[in-house]
Amino acid sequence: MLRNAIQKAQDRKEINSNLDARRISFDLNGTLIAGYWTYLAEKNEKVFAETRSALLAKMKRLATARIQDYAFKSENAWKEYLEPRHMYKEEPPNILRVWEHKRHNSLTFLRLQLLPNRSSPQRSPEASSTV
């Protein structure tokens, strides 16, 4: 998902297209994960502001002249920049909610794999002992 957004930004000439989109997404995602784990370790919500600031600084270094410098001054400036482009209509997706949804789906999948299939006929112990 992040890599696709980066590739689209490269297609629009907003991010340097000479850079590998996969590597950029790896770096940005690493910053997000580091911020989240730092919050878990420190229980300090200031980490989120520091993470947003780090992400804006990284995006500013990646951006071409098509994105004006004012967009990277703050989270609100970034939102204002995105608003007329209809990329930011409501709230951005909550990464924690997305992660929790994926984790829930993975756990449901694992439960289904580990539980016996109730739709197949159950063999009785007597039937298996006659073989």
PyRosetta script that sets phi, psi and omega in degrees:
from pyrosetta import init, pose_from_sequence

init()
pose = pose_from_sequence("MLRNAIQKAQDRKEINSNLDARRISFDLNGTLIAGYWTYLAEKNEKVFAETRSALLAKMKRLATARIQDYAFKSENAWKEYLEPRHMYKEEPPNILRVWEHKRHNSLTFLRLQLLPNRSSPQRSPEASSTV")
pose.set_psi(1, -49.1)
pose.set_omega(1, 179.7)
pose.set_phi(2, -66.3)
pose.set_psi(2, -42.3)
pose.set_omega(2, 179.7)
pose.set_phi(3, -61.8)
pose.set_psi(3, -39.4)
pose.set_omega(3, 178.2)
pose.set_phi(4, -62.8)
pose.set_psi(4, -41.2)
pose.set_omega(4, 178.8)
pose.set_phi(5, -64.3)
pose.set_psi(5, -38.5)
pose.set_omega(5, 178.7)
pose.set_phi(6, -67.1)
pose.set_psi(6, -42.1)
pose.set_omega(6, 178.5)
pose.set_phi(7, -62.8)
pose.set_psi(7, -39.6)
pose.set_omega(7, 177.6)
pose.set_phi(8, -64.5)
pose.set_psi(8, -41.2)
pose.set_omega(8, 177.6)
pose.set_phi(9, -64.5)
pose.set_psi(9, -36.0)
pose.set_omega(9, 176.0)
pose.set_phi(10, -66.7)
pose.set_psi(10, -39.5)
pose.set_omega(10, 177.5)
pose.set_phi(11, -62.7)
pose.set_psi(11, -34.4)
pose.set_omega(11, 178.4)
pose.set_phi(12, -83.8)
pose.set_psi(12, 2.4)
pose.set_omega(12, 179.5)
pose.set_phi(13, 64.5)
pose.set_psi(13, 29.2)
pose.set_omega(13, 177.0)
pose.set_phi(14, -92.6)
pose.set_psi(14, -22.6)
pose.set_omega(14, 176.4)
pose.set_phi(15, -125.0)
pose.set_psi(15, 142.8)
pose.set_omega(15, 179.5)
pose.set_phi(16, -52.3)
pose.set_psi(16, 118.2)
pose.set_omega(16, -176.2)
pose.set_phi(17, -79.9)
pose.set_psi(17, -7.2)
pose.set_omega(17, 176.1)
pose.set_phi(18, -76.7)
pose.set_psi(18, -13.0)
pose.set_omega(18, -178.8)
pose.set_phi(19, -91.8)
pose.set_psi(19, 149.0)
pose.set_omega(19, -179.0)
pose.set_phi(20, -76.4)
pose.set_psi(20, 120.3)
pose.set_omega(20, -178.3)
pose.set_phi(21, -60.1)
pose.set_psi(21, -36.5)
pose.set_omega(21, 179.6)
pose.set_phi(22, -64.4)
pose.set_psi(22, -42.1)
pose.set_omega(22, -179.6)
pose.set_phi(23, -67.1)
pose.set_psi(23, -40.0)
pose.set_omega(23, 178.2)
pose.set_phi(24, -62.9)
pose.set_psi(24, -46.9)
pose.set_omega(24, -179.0)
pose.set_phi(25, -64.5)
pose.set_psi(25, -36.4)
pose.set_omega(25, 176.9)
pose.set_phi(26, -60.6)
pose.set_psi(26, -45.2)
pose.set_omega(26, -179.2)
pose.set_phi(27, -65.5)
pose.set_psi(27, -47.9)
pose.set_omega(27, -179.2)
pose.set_phi(28, -65.2)
pose.set_psi(28, -41.8)
pose.set_omega(28, 178.8)
pose.set_phi(29, -64.6)
pose.set_psi(29, -38.4)
pose.set_omega(29, 176.7)
pose.set_phi(30, -60.4)
pose.set_psi(30, -39.2)
pose.set_omega(30, 177.4)
pose.set_phi(31, -64.8)
pose.set_psi(31, -41.9)
pose.set_omega(31, 177.2)
pose.set_phi(32, -61.6)
pose.set_psi(32, -46.1)
pose.set_omega(32, -179.0)
pose.set_phi(33, -65.5)
pose.set_psi(33, -42.4)
pose.set_omega(33, 178.6)
pose.set_phi(34, -60.2)
pose.set_psi(34, -42.3)
pose.set_omega(34, 178.1)
pose.set_phi(35, -62.5)
pose.set_psi(35, -42.9)
pose.set_omega(35, -179.6)
pose.set_phi(36, -64.5)
pose.set_psi(36, -46.2)
pose.set_omega(36, -179.3)
pose.set_phi(37, -67.8)
pose.set_psi(37, -34.1)
pose.set_omega(37, 175.6)
pose.set_phi(38, -64.0)
pose.set_psi(38, -40.8)
pose.set_omega(38, 176.3)
pose.set_phi(39, -61.6)
pose.set_psi(39, -44.3)
pose.set_omega(39, 179.3)
pose.set_phi(40, -60.6)
pose.set_psi(40, -38.1)
pose.set_omega(40, -178.3)
pose.set_phi(41, -75.6)
pose.set_psi(41, -40.6)
pose.set_omega(41, -173.4)
pose.set_phi(42, -98.2)
pose.set_psi(42, -19.3)
pose.set_omega(42, -176.4)
pose.set_phi(43, 54.0)
pose.set_psi(43, 41.2)
pose.set_omega(43, -178.6)
pose.set_phi(44, -123.1)
pose.set_psi(44, 114.7)
pose.set_omega(44, -175.8)
pose.set_phi(45, -70.5)
pose.set_psi(45, -10.9)
pose.set_omega(45, 176.0)
pose.set_phi(46, -63.6)
pose.set_psi(46, -21.7)
pose.set_omega(46, 179.4)
pose.set_phi(47, -59.1)
pose.set_psi(47, -35.7)
pose.set_omega(47, -178.6)
pose.set_phi(48, -64.4)
pose.set_psi(48, -41.9)
pose.set_omega(48, 177.6)
pose.set_phi(49, -64.7)
pose.set_psi(49, -40.2)
pose.set_omega(49, 178.3)
pose.set_phi(50, -64.7)
pose.set_psi(50, -38.2)
pose.set_omega(50, 178.8)
pose.set_phi(51, -66.7)
pose.set_psi(51, -44.4)
pose.set_omega(51, 177.6)
pose.set_phi(52, -59.9)
pose.set_psi(52, -41.7)
pose.set_omega(52, 179.3)
pose.set_phi(53, -63.3)
pose.set_psi(53, -42.6)
pose.set_omega(53, 178.5)
pose.set_phi(54, -63.7)
pose.set_psi(54, -40.6)
pose.set_omega(54, 179.5)
pose.set_phi(55, -65.6)
pose.set_psi(55, -42.6)
pose.set_omega(55, 178.3)
pose.set_phi(56, -62.4)
pose.set_psi(56, -40.1)
pose.set_omega(56, 179.1)
pose.set_phi(57, -64.4)
pose.set_psi(57, -41.8)
pose.set_omega(57, 178.8)
pose.set_phi(58, -65.5)
pose.set_psi(58, -42.3)
pose.set_omega(58, -179.9)
pose.set_phi(59, -65.9)
pose.set_psi(59, -35.7)
pose.set_omega(59, 178.2)
pose.set_phi(60, -62.9)
pose.set_psi(60, -39.9)
pose.set_omega(60, 178.9)
pose.set_phi(61, -67.0)
pose.set_psi(61, -29.6)
pose.set_omega(61, -178.8)
pose.set_phi(62, -83.7)
pose.set_psi(62, -23.5)
pose.set_omega(62, -170.9)
pose.set_phi(63, -71.2)
pose.set_psi(63, 149.2)
pose.set_omega(63, 172.6)
pose.set_phi(64, -91.3)
pose.set_psi(64, -178.9)
pose.set_omega(64, -179.6)
pose.set_phi(65, -67.1)
pose.set_psi(65, -11.6)
pose.set_omega(65, 179.1)
pose.set_phi(66, -67.4)
pose.set_psi(66, -23.4)
pose.set_omega(66, 175.9)
pose.set_phi(67, -103.5)
pose.set_psi(67, 119.0)
pose.set_omega(67, -176.4)
pose.set_phi(68, -71.5)
pose.set_psi(68, 150.2)
pose.set_omega(68, -176.3)
pose.set_phi(69, -57.5)
pose.set_psi(69, -32.3)
pose.set_omega(69, -177.0)
pose.set_phi(70, -59.1)
pose.set_psi(70, -26.8)
pose.set_omega(70, -176.4)
pose.set_phi(71, -64.7)
pose.set_psi(71, -20.4)
pose.set_omega(71, -175.4)
pose.set_phi(72, -101.8)
pose.set_psi(72, 7.5)
pose.set_omega(72, -177.8)
pose.set_phi(73, -71.7)
pose.set_psi(73, -32.0)
pose.set_omega(73, -178.7)
pose.set_phi(74, -162.8)
pose.set_psi(74, 171.4)
pose.set_omega(74, 176.7)
pose.set_phi(75, -63.3)
pose.set_psi(75, -40.8)
pose.set_omega(75, 178.6)
pose.set_phi(76, -64.3)
pose.set_psi(76, -39.0)
pose.set_omega(76, 177.4)
pose.set_phi(77, -63.7)
pose.set_psi(77, -38.9)
pose.set_omega(77, 178.2)
pose.set_phi(78, -63.7)
pose.set_psi(78, -43.7)
pose.set_omega(78, 178.3)
pose.set_phi(79, -61.4)
pose.set_psi(79, -42.1)
pose.set_omega(79, 178.6)
pose.set_phi(80, -63.7)
pose.set_psi(80, -37.7)
pose.set_omega(80, 177.9)
pose.set_phi(81, -63.8)
pose.set_psi(81, -42.4)
pose.set_omega(81, -176.5)
pose.set_phi(82, -76.5)
pose.set_psi(82, -27.9)
pose.set_omega(82, -173.8)
pose.set_phi(83, -52.4)
pose.set_psi(83, -51.0)
pose.set_omega(83, -179.3)
pose.set_phi(84, -68.7)
pose.set_psi(84, -14.6)
pose.set_omega(84, 179.4)
pose.set_phi(85, -88.6)
pose.set_psi(85, 1.9)
pose.set_omega(85, 179.1)
pose.set_phi(86, 57.9)
pose.set_psi(86, 27.6)
pose.set_omega(86, 176.7)
pose.set_phi(87, -94.5)
pose.set_psi(87, -13.2)
pose.set_omega(87, -172.9)
pose.set_phi(88, -136.9)
pose.set_psi(88, 80.0)
pose.set_omega(88, -175.2)
pose.set_phi(89, -85.4)
pose.set_psi(89, -48.1)
pose.set_omega(89, -179.2)
pose.set_phi(90, -118.9)
pose.set_psi(90, -135.0)
pose.set_omega(90, 176.3)
pose.set_phi(91, -84.6)
pose.set_psi(91, 146.7)
pose.set_omega(91, 175.6)
pose.set_phi(92, -66.7)
pose.set_psi(92, 159.0)
pose.set_omega(92, 179.5)
pose.set_phi(93, -61.8)
pose.set_psi(93, 135.0)
pose.set_omega(93, 178.8)
pose.set_phi(94, -76.5)
pose.set_psi(94, 113.4)
pose.set_omega(94, -175.0)
pose.set_phi(95, -60.0)
pose.set_psi(95, -32.3)
pose.set_omega(95, 179.7)
pose.set_phi(96, -70.6)
pose.set_psi(96, -38.4)
pose.set_omega(96, 177.4)
pose.set_phi(97, -65.9)
pose.set_psi(97, -40.5)
pose.set_omega(97, 178.4)
pose.set_phi(98, -63.0)
pose.set_psi(98, -44.7)
pose.set_omega(98, 179.6)
pose.set_phi(99, -62.7)
pose.set_psi(99, -43.8)
pose.set_omega(99, -179.5)
pose.set_phi(100, -62.9)
pose.set_psi(100, -39.8)
pose.set_omega(100, 178.6)
pose.set_phi(101, -62.9)
pose.set_psi(101, -45.3)
pose.set_omega(101, 179.4)
pose.set_phi(102, -64.7)
pose.set_psi(102, -40.4)
pose.set_omega(102, 179.7)
pose.set_phi(103, -63.9)
pose.set_psi(103, -42.6)
pose.set_omega(103, 178.9)
pose.set_phi(104, -61.1)
pose.set_psi(104, -45.7)
pose.set_omega(104, 178.9)
pose.set_phi(105, -62.6)
pose.set_psi(105, -38.2)
pose.set_omega(105, 178.5)
pose.set_phi(106, -65.6)
pose.set_psi(106, -42.2)
pose.set_omega(106, 179.4)
pose.set_phi(107, -65.7)
pose.set_psi(107, -39.6)
pose.set_omega(107, 177.6)
pose.set_phi(108, -62.5)
pose.set_psi(108, -43.5)
pose.set_omega(108, 178.4)
pose.set_phi(109, -60.4)
pose.set_psi(109, -45.3)
pose.set_omega(109, -179.7)
pose.set_phi(110, -63.4)
pose.set_psi(110, -41.7)
pose.set_omega(110, 178.8)
pose.set_phi(111, -60.6)
pose.set_psi(111, -42.4)
pose.set_omega(111, 180.0)
pose.set_phi(112, -64.8)
pose.set_psi(112, -34.6)
pose.set_omega(112, 179.8)
pose.set_phi(113, -73.4)
pose.set_psi(113, -32.5)
pose.set_omega(113, -175.8)
pose.set_phi(114, -86.7)
pose.set_psi(114, -25.2)
pose.set_omega(114, -179.7)
pose.set_phi(115, -80.1)
pose.set_psi(115, 147.1)
pose.set_omega(115, 177.1)
pose.set_phi(116, -64.8)
pose.set_psi(116, 148.5)
pose.set_omega(116, -179.7)
pose.set_phi(117, -74.0)
pose.set_psi(117, 113.9)
pose.set_omega(117, -176.0)
pose.set_phi(118, -77.5)
pose.set_psi(118, -16.3)
pose.set_omega(118, -178.2)
pose.set_phi(119, -82.4)
pose.set_psi(119, -19.3)
pose.set_omega(119, 178.7)
pose.set_phi(120, -85.3)
pose.set_psi(120, 146.1)
pose.set_omega(120, -178.2)
pose.set_phi(121, -65.1)
pose.set_psi(121, 137.1)
pose.set_omega(121, 178.7)
pose.set_phi(122, -81.1)
pose.set_psi(122, 133.9)
pose.set_omega(122, 177.8)
pose.set_phi(123, -86.9)
pose.set_psi(123, 137.3)
pose.set_omega(123, 179.4)
pose.set_phi(124, -79.9)
pose.set_psi(124, 152.5)
pose.set_omega(124, -179.8)
pose.set_phi(125, -60.1)
pose.set_psi(125, -32.4)
pose.set_omega(125, -179.8)
pose.set_phi(126, -65.7)
pose.set_psi(126, -38.2)
pose.set_omega(126, -177.2)
pose.set_phi(127, -65.0)
pose.set_psi(127, -36.7)
pose.set_omega(127, -178.7)
pose.set_phi(128, -77.9)
pose.set_psi(128, -21.6)
pose.set_omega(128, -178.6)
pose.set_phi(129, -83.4)
pose.set_psi(129, -14.2)
pose.set_omega(129, -178.6)
pose.set_phi(130, -83.6)
pose.set_psi(130, -9.0)
pose.set_omega(130, -177.7)
pose.set_phi(131, -77.8)
pose.dump_pdb("model.pdb")
